[in-house]
Amino acid sequence: MKIMIDAGHGPDTPGKRSPDGKLREFHFNVAVAEEVKKRLVLDGHIVFFSHQHDFDVPLHERTNLANRMKADVFVSIHANAVGHTFNSTNGLETFTYNHPQPATHMLASAVQQSLIQVTGRKNRGIKQADFAVLRDTHMPAILVECGFMTHKEEVELLKSAAYRKRCAQGICFGIACFEASR
């Protein structure tokens, strides 16, 4: 399979950080994306990144690249936030575009279940949203939120190399389950 991995947002996206400023979302996203790519390549997949390490790639360029490369799946990796202060909202969720195709729902279900299993975090479920990376791609596309930067316990996990590897493991196993079910 050809897989497009997107480390959501970019290094310069304003406001995408923990309330204490100790975690920038892109640092989490790109670390997980690198680990996902390493694992998927070892499994024989062709893996592309839609992001760059040194500048913010516009959303339309990310989706155009995925479509042009004829990716089989698109996975955007994120850390969530609610407001600008620490609060009790926590857990993991996976997004699809509104009214997802059956294959997209299967991918989202497989990845969400796998992430919950390997991280042990609260399951916030599969949700739908009108996000550009989901709307403008021509293949099954999901956006995973691996925890909240605005939750004191989860932000510490998001900074941890071990948790990042568990998230990557969950995403990869979910993709493998999706592939096996097709």
N, C-alpha and C positions, 0 to 999 in steps of 0.2 A: 504494500500500500504506500501511496504518497501521502505524507502527513504534513500539514502546515501548523507549526506551533507559533503562537503569538504571546510574547511577554507583554501583557496589556499595559497601555500607557507608554510613557517613555521616561528617560532620565530627567527631563526638564519639565514634565507636566506639573503645573502648580497645584499645591494642596494635597497631593497624593502621598501623605505621610502620617505617621502616628501622632497623637496629640502632643507627646513629649519631644517630637522631632527626631527620635532615635532610630526610626525605620522609615525609609522611603519605599513606597510600594514597588517601584521598578526593581529595586535590589532583590526583593523576595521573588518577584515574577521571573526575572532573568535567571536567577539561580535554579529555580524549579525547571524552567524551560531548558536550560543546559543539561540538567540531569535527565529530563524526559527524552531529549534528543539522543543522549548517550545510550540510554536503555533501548530505545526504539531502533536505533541503528544496529545495535547488537542483535536484535530480533529480526534483522533483515529488511527493515523498512527504509524508504527514502524519506528524509526529513528535511524540511526547509523552515527557516525563521522568517517571519514577516516584520520583525523589529530590527532595530540597530542599537548598538550599545552606546553610541555617542550623540544621537539626536532623536527627536520624536518623529516617527514616521506617521504621516497623516493616515487616518482610517481608510480613506478611499484607495490609497496606495497599497495598504495591507490586503484589502479584499480583492483588488485588481490583480495583485500578485498571486493570491491563492487561486483565483479563477483562471488566470493565464497558465499557471503551472498544472492546472487540472488536478488539484489535490483531491484525494478521496475523502479526507476529513480535515476540519479546521478546529483547533482547540486554543482558546484564549485563556491565559492563566492570570488570575488576579488575587489580591487581598482586599477584603471589604472594609467599609467604614460607615458609621452612622453618626452624623454630627461631627463636632470638632473637639469633643472632650471624651474621656473614658466613660464607658457606661456598661450595662449588663448584656447588651445584644451580642450574641455569639453563635457560632456554628458555621456549617458549610452549606453552600447551595450551588446549583448548576442551572444556567439559563439557556433557553432555546428561543428562537424567534417565535412570534405569535403564530399559532396554528402550525406547529412543526410537522414535517413529513414523518412517516413512521420510522424511517432510518435514523432521523435526527433524535427522535424520542428514545429509540433504543440505545443510541450512543450516550445520550444524557443519563439515562437510567443506569447503564453499565458503569459509567465513570463515577456518578454520584454514589452508588452503592459501594463501589470499591474504595473511594476516598473515605467514606464513613467507616468502613471496616478497618482500614489501615491506620486511621488517625484516632478513632474512638471519640470524635467530636460530635456535637449535636447535629442531627440531620434536619436542615431547614427545607429540604426537598428540591424539586425541580420547578422552576418558575419560567415564565415567559416575559420577554421584553423586546422592545423595538430598538435594539442596539445595532449600529451599522455593521459590525463584524458578523452579526448573525443574519441580518436582513439582506446584505448585499453579496453574500457568498453563494455559490451554486452547488455546494456539497453539504453533507451533514456538518453543522457547525454548532459548537457549544462554547459557553463562557463559564469557567469554574471560579468560584470565590472560595478560597481555601482557609478562611478565618477572618476575624475582624481586627483591624489595627486599633480600633477604639475599645477593645476589651483587654484588660490588663493581663489576663492569663494567656489569651491567644496571641497578643503581640509578642510575648516572650517566645512562644512557640514559633511564630513566623520568623523570628530572628535566628532560630536554632537550625543548624545544619542537619541535624537528625530529623527534625520535622519536615524540612524541605525535601529531604530524600524520601520520607514516607509519602508526602504529597505526590512526588514524581512517580513513585511505585504505584500508588493508587490510580493515577491517571493512565499509566501504561497498562496496568492490568485491566482497567475498564476498556481501553481501546482493544486489547487482545480479546476480551469477552465479546465486544461488539463485532469484531472481525470474524470470530468463530460462529457467531449467530447468523451471519449473512449467507 
